[in-house]
Amino acid sequence: MRDRVWTLGVLAASGAYLAAALTFPLGTVARPGPGFFPVGVGVFLCLVAATLVVAALRGRGVAAVPSLEAGAGGRVVATVAGLVGFCLLMPWIGYPVCAFLFVALLLRRLGGAGRFGAVITAALSAIVSYYVFGVVLGVPLPSGPF
């Protein structure tokens, strides 16, 4: 019974997401609009949720969510904090510095990289991503005070 209620809730949430995504213009495959990707994600979510509902209604049950291994909670918190910091600090200190700090944080906290490796990889990531997105693709990225 619990599986059925849970899966129906997931299906309802997926349907609500899809309904909200359909309010944006879709565009075409050649020139996608702002709703193109969200609608695709919503359709995928609804298909997965419908599959879970069918499995639950047939009595097969839904696989339990595995528990996190020891220390995983700290890595999740570090990632979320890094993303929030990235978004909040980017307008003031710019994309290159934020990208550097974010990658360095992830490498140190999640990957267990040494300081030297994390700094080199973070610097290269920030430089290459800024060049690809800011220069080649022309995406307006905040440059910050530097």
N, C-alpha and C positions, 0 to 999 in steps of 0.2 A: 504494500500500500504506500509506503514511504517513497519508494522508487517512482511510483506512478505520479504522485503529487509533485515530486521534485522535477521529473522530466516534463510534466505539463507546465510547470512554472518556467522552465528553461525555454520551452516552445513559445509560451506567451511573451516572454521577454524578447526572444528572437523576432517574433512577429511584430512587436512594438518597435524594435530597432529598424526592421525592414520598412514598416509604415512611415517612420520618421525619415528614413533615407529616400523614400519615393517622393518626398516633397521637393527635393532638389532636381534641377534639370539633368537628364541623363546624357544628352549629347549623342554622339555616334561613336562607333569603334575607332574611326579615324581621328575624330576630335572629341574625346570624352569630356563630358561636363562634370560639374562638381559632385553630382550624385552617382556617377558611374561606378566608382570603386566602393562606396558605402552600400549601394544596392547589391553588388556582387558579394560583399561580405555578409549582408543580411540574408541573401538567398542561401549561401553556404551554411550559415548558422541555423536557419530554419530546416535545411535538409538534415543536418547532424542532429538537431533536436527531435525532428520527426522520427529519425532512426532510433533514437533513445526511447521515445514514447512507445514505438512498436515493440521494441525489445522488452520494455517494462510491462506492457499489456499482455504479452505472450507468456509472461511469468519467468522469463530468463533472468530478469534482474539487470541492473546496471552495475558495471564494475565499480567497486568502491574507489574513492579517490585515495591514492597512496599517501601515506604520511610522509612528511618531510624528514630527510635525514638530519642528523645532529649538525648544528651550525648553519643549516640552510636558511633559517629565519633571519639571521644576521646578514646574510648575503642578499636576501630579498629587501631588507630594510636599507642596506647600503645602495642597492640599485635604485630603489624608489627615491631615496634622499638625493642621489646623484642626478636623477632625471628632474626632480623638482628644482634643485639648485641650478641645473643647466638652464631650465626655462626661465627662472626668476633672474638669474644673473646675466643672461645673454644680452639684454638691451643695454646694460651698463658696462660690461667688460668686453663684450664682443664675442662673435662666434669662435674665432681661433683659440682664444684663451679658454673659453668654456669647453670647447671640444677637447683641448689638451687635458684640462682638469678632469673631465668626465672619463675619458679613456684611461688616464692614469689611475683614477679611483677604482675603476672596474678591474684593471689589470692587477692592482695591488690587493684589492679586497676579494675578488672572485677568482682570479687566475693564479694568485700566489707568485706573481712575477717579482723579481728583484727590483730594487730602486732604479738601477741603471737601465735595465731592459724596459721597465715601465715608462721611464722618461723618454727614451729613444722612440719606442713604439707610439706613445701618445703624441710626441712632436711630429713624427711622420704622418700619423693619422690626421692630425689637425691640418697640417700643410696640404696633404693630398686631397682631403675632403673639401677644404676651402677652395683649392684650385679647381677641382672638378665642378663643384656646385656654384661657387661664386664667380669664377672666371670663365670656364668653358660653357656652362649651362646658363650663366647670367642670373642666377637666383640671388635676389637681394638679401644678403646676410649682414647683420650688424657687425661693423668692424671694431667698435669700441674706441677707447681713447688712443689706442696704438695704431 
